């Protein structure tokens, strides 16, 4: 005897998020909200890529000092406060350079955008 027959729970539709794509005649296009998010991400990516040459020229000891300075800057923030854009860009550029030096792996631009 296998016991009572259990019915599967009905599938629940995922919670509706802001639309990323708008349906248009001939296909889909990015919504205005998605375009704004993408513009902000591209600006962040440009700041990170601009810092890449700066961090590439620094020694390992200078990168450690930069990491300490970033850590102190982030600790001064309130718990609910977001880090300023320049601090975020410095942190991402530093992580990218450290990964390259240690692992010989460089984060792709889309990984920086998603970070």
Secondary structure, DSSP 8 states (H G I E B T S, - for coil): ---S---------------SEEEETTEEEE-HHHHHHHHHHHHHHHHHHHHHHHHHHS-HHHHHHHHHHHHHHHHTS-TT----HHHHHHHHHHHHHHHHHHHS----HHHHHH-
